Amino acid sequence: QMVLEYGIPKEKLVAGVPFYGVTKDNRRRQRLIQFVQEGLITEPAQNEVIYKGEKYVFDGQDNIRTKTRYAMEQGLKGMMSWDLATDLPLDDSKSLLKAMVEELRK
């Protein structure tokens, strides 16, 4: 929203979403797929896990859906993630890209 208020044309903006988690102090990152493989993500609304003794925050499926809706409502150019290898395969029900695509198709 701040970038839009600054005057960047919305049709030139692509919203980036992370497919990884970070520690609260932003010192460590971990791929979403790792949390799933460890059995730590149990619901679409989940946005934090304890992994190897540290709390990681991330955008779960519900947050990704909300951000996708926001991008569409604002008329932004699109959505992207830096590294799709941090997500699960598209046919996995916990995939963040799958949640994004499903929201775009509504």
N, CA and C of each residue as an Amber inpcrd file, in Angstrom:
protein
   318
   0.8280000  -1.1860000   0.0000000   0.0000000   0.0000000   0.0000000
   0.8730000   1.2490000   0.0000000   1.9710000   1.2110000   0.7330000
   2.8680000   2.3500000   0.8000000   3.4420000   2.6900000  -0.5790000
   3.7780000   1.6690000  -1.3540000   4.3370000   1.8880000  -2.6880000
   3.2820000   2.5200000  -3.5970000   2.0420000   2.0640000  -3.4770000
   0.9640000   2.6650000  -4.2690000   0.7780000   4.1340000  -3.8900000
   0.8130000   4.4250000  -2.5980000   0.6580000   5.8040000  -2.1350000
   1.8260000   6.6760000  -2.5860000   2.9760000   6.0820000  -2.7600000
   4.1510000   6.8040000  -3.2430000   3.9850000   7.2350000  -4.6960000
   3.1250000   6.5260000  -5.4200000   2.8350000   6.9180000  -6.7920000
   3.2890000   5.9450000  -7.8620000   3.7880000   4.7830000  -7.4740000
   4.1560000   3.7790000  -8.4680000   2.8630000   3.2500000  -9.0920000
   2.7550000   3.2170000 -10.4070000   1.5190000   2.7350000 -11.0410000
   1.2500000   1.2670000 -10.6890000   0.0350000   0.9860000 -10.2630000
  -0.3150000  -0.3710000  -9.8290000  -0.1570000  -1.3980000 -10.9380000
  -0.3420000  -0.9830000 -12.1800000  -0.2030000  -1.9310000 -13.2800000
   1.2590000  -2.2920000 -13.5530000   2.1760000  -1.6930000 -12.8090000
   3.6030000  -2.0240000 -12.9300000   4.1280000  -2.7680000 -11.7040000
   3.2700000  -3.0150000 -10.7290000   3.6970000  -3.6570000  -9.4880000
   3.3630000  -5.1410000  -9.4560000   4.3140000  -5.9310000  -9.0150000
   4.1240000  -7.3610000  -8.8100000   4.3370000  -7.6180000  -7.3260000
   3.3530000  -8.2240000  -6.6780000   3.4460000  -8.5040000  -5.2420000
   4.2700000  -9.7720000  -5.0200000   5.3080000  -9.6480000  -4.2470000
   6.1420000 -10.8020000  -3.9160000   5.7010000 -11.4300000  -2.6140000
   5.6330000 -12.7450000  -2.5880000   5.2680000 -13.4690000  -1.3640000
   6.3350000 -14.5170000  -1.0670000   6.6880000 -14.6580000   0.1990000
   7.7200000 -15.6290000   0.5690000   7.1380000 -17.0260000   0.7340000
   7.8750000 -18.0110000   0.3030000   7.5130000 -19.4080000   0.5140000
   8.5030000 -20.0330000   1.4920000   8.8820000 -19.2540000   2.4870000
   9.8240000 -19.7060000   3.5140000   9.4700000 -19.0270000   4.8330000
  10.0430000 -19.5210000   5.9070000   9.8480000 -18.9190000   7.2140000
  11.1310000 -18.2660000   7.6860000  10.9890000 -17.2780000   8.5690000
  12.1440000 -16.6050000   9.1590000  11.9800000 -16.5810000  10.6750000
  13.1180000 -16.5630000  11.3720000  13.0670000 -16.4040000  12.8200000
  12.6590000 -14.9750000  13.1350000  12.1490000 -14.7750000  14.3450000
  11.6720000 -13.4420000  14.7370000  12.7510000 -12.3750000  14.5670000
  14.0080000 -12.7430000  14.8000000  15.1030000 -11.7780000  14.6580000
  15.6340000 -11.7150000  13.2250000  15.0250000 -12.4740000  12.3270000
  15.3560000 -12.4850000  10.8980000  16.7820000 -12.9890000  10.6230000
  17.3510000 -13.7530000  11.5460000  18.7050000 -14.2820000  11.3560000
  18.7220000 -15.5630000  10.5410000  17.6330000 -16.3360000  10.6170000
  17.6020000 -17.6320000   9.9300000  16.3600000 -17.7360000   9.0560000
  16.5230000 -18.4500000   7.9530000  15.4110000 -18.7540000   7.0460000
  15.3360000 -20.2570000   6.8700000  14.1170000 -20.7220000   6.6020000
  13.9270000 -22.1480000   6.3360000  12.8090000 -22.3000000   5.3110000
  12.9850000 -23.2310000   4.4080000  12.0020000 -23.4740000   3.3550000
  10.7090000 -24.0490000   3.9390000   9.5820000 -23.6330000   3.3940000
   8.2860000 -24.1490000   3.8210000   8.2420000 -25.6680000   3.7120000
   8.8020000 -26.2090000   2.6570000   8.7630000 -27.6560000   2.4470000
   9.3830000 -28.4030000   3.6300000  10.3880000 -27.8090000   4.2470000
  11.0330000 -28.4470000   5.4010000  10.0560000 -28.5490000   6.5720000
   9.2790000 -27.5080000   6.8050000   8.2900000 -27.5480000   7.8920000
   7.2520000 -28.6370000   7.6570000   6.8330000 -28.7750000   6.4090000
   5.8420000 -29.7930000   6.0670000   6.4450000 -31.1860000   6.2390000
   7.6550000 -31.3810000   5.7500000   8.3010000 -32.6900000   5.8720000
   8.5040000 -33.0950000   7.3350000   8.6550000 -32.1230000   8.2100000
   8.8120000 -32.3970000   9.6430000   7.4580000 -32.5680000  10.3430000
   6.3550000 -32.3960000   9.5960000   5.0180000 -32.5430000  10.1760000
   4.5980000 -31.3690000  11.0470000   5.1800000 -30.1870000  10.8170000
   4.9200000 -29.0290000  11.6750000   3.7380000 -28.1760000  11.2230000
   3.3560000 -28.2770000   9.9600000   2.2200000 -27.4940000   9.4650000
   1.0070000 -28.4060000   9.4280000  -0.0140000 -28.0180000  10.1800000
  -1.1860000 -28.8770000  10.3260000  -2.4840000 -28.2450000   9.8270000
  -2.4660000 -26.9380000   9.5190000  -3.6910000 -26.2820000   9.0660000
  -3.3690000 -25.0840000   8.1720000  -4.2830000 -24.7100000   7.2750000
  -4.0280000 -23.6160000   6.3350000  -3.8310000 -22.2470000   7.0070000
  -4.3810000 -22.0590000   8.1970000  -4.2720000 -20.7680000   8.8750000
  -2.9650000 -20.6200000   9.6570000  -2.1790000 -21.6750000   9.7340000
  -0.9620000 -21.6640000  10.5370000   0.0940000 -20.7380000   9.9250000
   0.7110000 -19.9110000  10.7860000   1.7010000 -18.9390000  10.3400000
   2.9900000 -18.9630000  11.1580000   3.1210000 -19.9280000  12.0470000
   4.3700000 -20.0580000  12.7920000   4.5660000 -21.4910000  13.2550000
   5.8270000 -21.8510000  13.4070000   6.1950000 -23.1810000  13.8750000
   7.4250000 -23.0480000  14.7740000   7.6400000 -24.0610000  15.5860000
   8.8960000 -24.1960000  16.3140000   9.6990000 -25.2480000  15.5600000
  10.8490000 -24.8520000  15.0440000  11.6980000 -25.7330000  14.2510000
  13.1080000 -25.6820000  14.8280000  13.5840000 -26.8380000  15.2470000
  14.9190000 -26.9460000  15.8550000  15.0990000 -25.9320000  16.9860000
  14.0430000 -25.8020000  17.8040000  14.1110000 -24.9660000  18.9920000
  13.8900000 -23.4830000  18.7820000  13.6360000 -23.0570000  17.5400000
  13.4100000 -21.6360000  17.2740000  12.0540000 -21.4270000  16.6210000
  11.4410000 -20.2980000  16.9310000  10.1600000 -19.9530000  16.3360000
  10.3920000 -19.3090000  14.9670000   9.7080000 -19.8380000  13.9810000
   9.7360000 -19.2980000  12.6230000   8.3420000 -18.7910000  12.2790000
   8.2770000 -17.6510000  11.6410000   7.0030000 -17.1210000  11.1450000
   7.0400000 -17.1890000   9.6160000   5.8760000 -17.3800000   9.0270000
   5.7720000 -17.5300000   7.5720000   4.3570000 -17.2000000   7.1540000
   4.1520000 -17.0760000   5.8630000   2.8030000 -16.9150000   5.3170000
   2.2540000 -18.2970000   5.0070000   1.2400000 -18.6980000   5.7540000
   0.5590000 -19.9450000   5.4690000  -0.4190000 -19.7580000   4.3170000
  -1.1310000 -20.8130000   4.0020000  -2.0500000 -20.7630000   2.8560000
  -3.0980000 -19.6690000   2.9900000  -3.6550000 -19.4950000   4.1790000
  -4.6810000 -18.4490000   4.3350000  -4.1050000 -17.0570000   4.0700000
  -2.8880000 -16.8010000   4.5580000  -2.2560000 -15.4990000   4.2970000
  -1.9680000 -15.3150000   2.8140000  -1.5040000 -16.3690000   2.1550000
  -1.2300000 -16.2800000   0.7180000  -2.5090000 -15.9740000  -0.0460000
  -3.6000000 -16.6070000   0.3500000  -4.9000000 -16.3240000  -0.2920000
  -5.2970000 -14.8570000  -0.0860000  -5.1330000 -14.3550000   1.1250000
  -5.4760000 -12.9650000   1.4350000  -4.6270000 -12.0050000   0.6140000
  -3.3400000 -12.2670000   0.5240000  -2.4480000 -11.3970000  -0.2480000
  -2.7630000 -11.4660000  -1.7410000  -3.1490000 -12.6360000  -2.2190000
  -3.5190000 -12.7790000  -3.6240000  -4.7900000 -11.9800000  -3.9180000
  -5.7810000 -12.0900000  -3.0360000  -7.0130000 -11.3080000  -3.2110000
  -6.7050000  -9.8120000  -3.2100000  -5.8410000  -9.3960000  -2.2920000
  -5.4730000  -7.9840000  -2.2120000  -4.8410000  -7.5160000  -3.5290000
  -3.9150000  -8.2950000  -4.0610000  -3.2620000  -7.9290000  -5.3170000
  -4.2820000  -7.8030000  -6.4460000  -5.2410000  -8.7170000  -6.4740000
  -6.2730000  -8.6610000  -7.5200000  -7.1750000  -7.4450000  -7.3140000
  -7.5900000  -7.2030000  -6.0720000  -8.4660000  -6.0630000  -5.7780000
  -7.7940000  -4.7360000  -6.1130000  -6.4920000  -4.6580000  -5.9080000
  -5.7520000  -3.4330000  -6.1850000  -5.4060000  -3.2850000  -7.6650000
  -5.6190000  -4.3480000  -8.4440000  -5.2980000  -4.3070000  -9.8680000
  -3.8030000  -4.3490000 -10.1390000  -3.0510000  -5.0330000  -9.2720000
  -1.6040000  -5.1290000  -9.4720000  -1.2850000  -5.9950000 -10.6870000
  -0.0780000  -5.8560000 -11.1920000   0.3720000  -6.5970000 -12.3810000
   0.3620000  -8.1000000 -12.1540000   0.7060000  -8.5350000 -10.9370000
   0.7380000  -9.9690000 -10.6830000   1.2980000 -10.3130000  -9.3210000
   1.6120000 -11.6080000  -9.1760000   2.1680000 -12.1580000  -7.9350000
   3.3930000 -12.9850000  -8.3150000   4.3280000 -13.1100000  -7.3650000
   5.5030000 -13.9340000  -7.6170000   6.1220000 -14.3800000  -6.3010000
   6.9110000 -15.4440000  -6.3980000   7.7420000 -15.8920000  -5.2930000
   9.1510000 -16.0740000  -5.8320000  10.1470000 -15.7730000  -5.0170000
  11.5400000 -15.8380000  -5.4690000  11.9790000 -17.2450000  -5.8240000
  11.5200000 -18.2260000  -5.0710000  12.0860000 -19.5620000  -5.2350000
  11.0010000 -20.6140000  -5.0440000  10.4750000 -21.1400000  -6.1330000
   9.4120000 -22.1390000  -6.0460000   9.9010000 -23.4500000  -5.4400000
  11.2060000 -23.6560000  -5.3830000  11.7450000 -24.8800000  -4.7750000
  11.5650000 -24.8980000  -3.2590000  11.1760000 -23.7760000  -2.6700000
  10.9190000 -23.7390000  -1.2280000   9.5020000 -24.2040000  -0.9010000
   8.6660000 -24.3240000  -1.9170000   7.2790000 -24.7550000  -1.7670000
   7.1780000 -26.2580000  -2.0330000   5.9750000 -26.7670000  -1.8550000
   5.6940000 -28.1670000  -2.1650000   5.2580000 -28.2800000  -3.6210000
   5.2350000 -29.5030000  -4.1610000   4.7240000 -29.6660000  -5.5250000
   3.2890000 -29.1390000  -5.6350000   2.9400000 -28.6700000  -6.7930000
   1.6270000 -28.0610000  -7.0170000   0.4720000 -29.0100000  -6.7160000
   0.6780000 -30.3050000  -6.8380000  -0.4040000 -31.2520000  -6.5680000
  -0.5350000 -31.5910000  -5.0740000   0.3090000 -31.0030000  -4.2170000
   0.2190000 -31.2160000  -2.7730000  -0.7850000 -30.2230000  -2.1840000
  -1.6800000 -30.6910000  -1.3480000  -2.7350000 -29.8300000  -0.7900000
  -2.1820000 -28.6950000   0.0790000  -0.9400000 -28.7950000   0.5470000
  -0.3450000 -27.7500000   1.3930000   0.4980000 -26.7470000   0.5900000
   0.5420000 -26.8830000  -0.7150000   1.3390000 -25.9940000  -1.5610000
   0.8160000 -24.5580000  -1.4890000   1.7280000 -23.6160000  -1.2980000
   1.3470000 -22.2010000  -1.2860000   1.0310000 -21.7090000  -2.6900000
   1.7780000 -22.1830000  -3.6770000   1.4810000 -21.8020000  -5.0590000
   0.0910000 -22.2990000  -5.4490000  -0.2610000 -23.4900000  -5.0210000
  -1.6020000 -24.0230000  -5.3060000  -2.6720000 -23.1030000  -4.7080000
  -2.4650000 -22.6570000  -3.4660000  -3.4200000 -21.7420000  -2.8290000
  -3.5340000 -20.4420000  -3.6260000  -2.3910000 -19.9340000  -4.1100000
  -2.3960000 -18.7070000  -4.8980000  -3.1630000 -18.9060000  -6.1980000
  -2.8790000 -19.9880000  -6.9000000  -3.5300000 -20.2690000  -8.1720000
  -5.0360000 -20.4450000  -7.9830000  -5.4260000 -21.1700000  -6.9460000
  -6.8540000 -21.3690000  -6.6740000  -7.5520000 -20.0370000  -6.4320000
  -6.9030000 -19.1440000  -5.7320000  -7.4950000 -17.8370000  -5.4640000
  -7.5970000 -17.0140000  -6.7500000  -6.6100000 -17.1110000  -7.5920000
  -6.6230000 -16.3690000  -8.8650000  -7.7500000 -16.8520000  -9.7870000
  -8.1000000 -18.1230000  -9.6620000  -9.1470000 -18.6980000 -10.5350000
 -10.5580000 -18.3790000 -10.0880000 -10.7280000 -17.8180000  -8.9170000
 -12.0810000 -17.5200000  -8.4080000 -12.7190000 -16.3840000  -9.1740000
